[in-house]
Amino acid sequence: MLQANGLSRWYGDFRAVDDVSFSIGRGEVVGLLGHNGAGKSTIMKMLTGFIEPSLGGVLVDGIDVQQQPQPAQAKMGYLPEVPPVYPELSVLDYLTFAAQMRGLSSADDVMAAVAATSLEDKAIEPIGALSRGYKQRLGVAQAILHRPQILILDEPSNGLDPTQIHEMRQLIRRLSEHATVILSTHILQEVNALCDRVLILRGGQLVVDESLTALTEATTVTFVTDPDVDAKTTLLEHPRTVEATSVAPGHWRITVSGDVRSAVPELASAFVAARIPILSIAPQSQDLERLFESVNEHKAWEAGDAA
């Protein structure tokens, strides 16, 4: 549905985005994750045609965003990091203006966007009097006026308080029932709460592209036994063991081949046969925060190793 091919963007001698490629299918909710300055907003601006890439291109349903911007942009809704609102206008006046800019003449489109973002109680209030949370909702409302197939949200929870963040997440979940959603964030909880898939950027480069399930599924087994028992030989001789590391007396971290869930009973049977006491044995789930830190500390990690 959306395909980014070799996107690069320079600002003078500074390369903000470096040869980024990915494809996003219909119905996916994808998180674009990275520290501030990683290139998230620049990529979103290139996806929507707001700025042109220095190299590469974007296709939306096969339509080139640079060559045919209007038909491509008609399929997308975009919330920039700072919502493009006019403080002197009321909510309804602003959405009516935005609808006219998109060639929409029906008041039903405006009222549907107001209802979808729960702005009914603020419809006639001036935008300047709204809280940041309501301004963010209004930014989303203008992005969905034309019922886009793809919704691109740049830091949708930026600056919101905990209650407003919860409300924004509920709104995004509702919108994702009818549109492909791409959201940028540096908040890991946002990704865990909303996304099916994660793209992690570091220094303008795409370093991870993987489903959230694959990133967070268990890859190792933790095993605790009597500290006085030598379990290393049994561990290393087991056909499912790739690596066994002693992290403390009697405490082992075991990297296994294949499915971790099936490896646990197989390892347990081997310990019982070798008369090695089992105090505990369980899969160890990956932690998105730890993976994110690892990627940004330039550690040798690849998405394929996490699956």
Secondary structure, 3 states (H helix, E strand, C coil): CEEEEEEEEEECCEEEEEEEEEEECCCCEEEEECCCCCCHHHHHHHHHCCCCCCEEEEEECCEECCCCHHHHHCCEEEECCCCCCCCCCEHHHHHHHHHHHCCCCCHHHHHHHHHHCCCHHHCCCEHHHCCHHHHHHHHHHHHCCCCCCEEEEECCCCCCCHHHHHHHHHHHHHHCCCCEEEEEECCHHHHHHHCCEEEEEECCEEEEEEEHHHHHCCCEEEEECCCCCCCHHHHHHCCCEEEEEEEECCEEEEEECCCHHHHHHHHHHHHHHCCCCCCEEEEECCCHHHHHHHHHCCCCCCHHHHC
